[in-house]
Amino acid sequence: MVLNSRLVEATVNISTDLWQYVACNPERLPRATVLRFIFCIPLLQLRRLASSLGSYLCFDSDRNTHSD
């Protein structure tokens, strides 16, 4: 899929401005910061959740050995 870079940039600019307007933020944040809040932070939380679930569901074989 080939995307027009100017179109993508315009979409990002409109999207970040819209997110700040919806959030009723009186102080305008830089676009890079807003994009990090929108995309990166939720993905980091999902990664933490997946890691926690993986640790919970996949147990160590060392803990399950019987000491006979």
N, C-alpha and C positions, 0 to 999 in steps of 0.2 A: 504494500500500500504506500503510495507516494502522497505526501501532504505538502501543501504550499506553506513554506515557513512564515510568510507574512500573515497568512490566514491563521495559523496556529498562534502566532504572537498576538494578534488582535484578539483572538478568543481568550487567551490567557489574561490579557489586560482587562477585558470586559468581565471575565469571571472573577478576578481578584477584586475589582472595584465593586462588583455586585455582592460578594461575600462580606466585604467590609461594610457595605451599606446595610445588609441584612442584619449584621451583628451590632448595628448601631454604635460602631466604634467612632468616638469623637476624634481620635488621633489616627491619621492614616499611616499604616505600616508599609514598609517596602514590599513590593510584590513578591520577592523571593521569600520573605518571612511568612507572608500569607499562604503561599504555595506549600511551604514546609508544614504549616499548621494543618492545611487541608489534606495533604497526601501523606507526608512522611510520618507524622505522629500517630495517626491511626494504624498505619502499616507496622510501626514499631510495637504498638500495643498488640496487634494480631500476632506478631512474631513471638512476643512474650507469652501470650496465651497458648500458642501452639507448642512452645517449649515446655510450658508448665504441664500441659496435657500429655505431652510425650513423656515427661519425667514421671507423671502419675501412672500412666498406662503401661509403660515399659519399665519393668522393675529390674534391678540388678540380679544377676545370677549368683553373685557372691553372698547376698543376704539370704538366699533360699537354700543354701547348702546345710545339710544336717550334720551336726557334730556328734556322731555316734562313737 
